[in-house]
C-alpha cells in the first residue's frame, strides 16, 4: 500500500509545485509517446523527477518483484544479464551522468 501522508504531500509540493516550470502542452495519448516516460514527463524538471523516483525506489522495485507477474525464482532470473548500470550525480540542483 502506498502511504499518502502529510509529509509525503509536502515533499511532492516541494518537488513538483514549488519549482518554476511551464508545461506548454499536455502529452498525447498516442502509444508511441505515452509509453515512454522520458517523453511524457519532459516538462517536469529532471531533478524533481529523479528525486521522486529515488524517494520511492523501494516501493517501485518491490512492486515489480512482488507483483502477480513475478514470483519466486522467475523474478530473480527475469532481468537480462546484459543490463548496464549508470550513476547519477545529484548536487547543486542538476542531474548528470558519469562515464565511470
N, C-alpha and C positions, 0 to 999 in steps of 0.2 A: 504494500500500500504506500502511496506517495503522500507524505505529510505536507500539508499546505498551512504552515504555522505563521503567526505574525512576523517572526524573524525571517522566514523564507520570503514572505511577501515584501518585506523591507529590502532584502537582498535583491529581489527581482526589480524593485523600483530603482535601486542603485545601478543595476546592470543595464536596464532597458528604458527607463523613463528619464532618469537624470541626465544621461549623456545627450548632447545635442546632435541629432542626425535627422535626415529627411528621407522619407520614403516617397520616391517620385511616382511609382505605380506599384500596385499590388501584383504579385506574381500570377501568371495564368495557371489554369488547372490542367494544362496540356501535360501529359505524362512525361514527355522528354525533359521538361523543366521541373515539374512538381516533384519528381522522384529524386531530384538532385538538390540536397540541402545547401550546397555551395552556391547554387544559382538562386534558390528561393530566398535565402537569408542574406544576400549580398549587402543590402542596405543597412543591416544591423552592424554596428562597429565590431571588428574582429575580436577585440579584447573582451567585449561583453559575451560574444558567442563562445569563445574559448573558456572563459571563467565559468560560464553557466554549465558547460559540459564537464569541466573539472570538478566543480562543486558537487555534482550529482553522478560522477562517473561510476561509483559503486552500484547505484540504483540501475543505471542503464546496462551495465555489464551483467549484473545478476538477472536482469530482465531477459537478456538474450540466453544466458546459460541455463537458467532455471525455468524458462518458459516451456510451454507444452510441446514445442517443436524439438527442443534439445533435451535429451535425457541421458544421464549416465555417461558411459564411455563414448557414445556417439558425439556428445557435446565436446569432449576433450579432443577428439580427432577431427572435428569439423573445420577449425581454422586451417587454411592452407599453410604448409610448412615453408613456403617461399615468401611469406608475408614479410615485408620490410618494416623497419622501425624508423621513427623520426623523433626529434627532440624540439620542444617549443621553448622559447625564451620569453618569459613574462616579466618585463621590467619597464619602467618608465612609460607604462600605458601602451606599449607596442608589442606586436607579435612578429616574430621572425622564425627562421629555421636555421639549424646548424648543419653543416656539411659532415659533422662527425658521426 
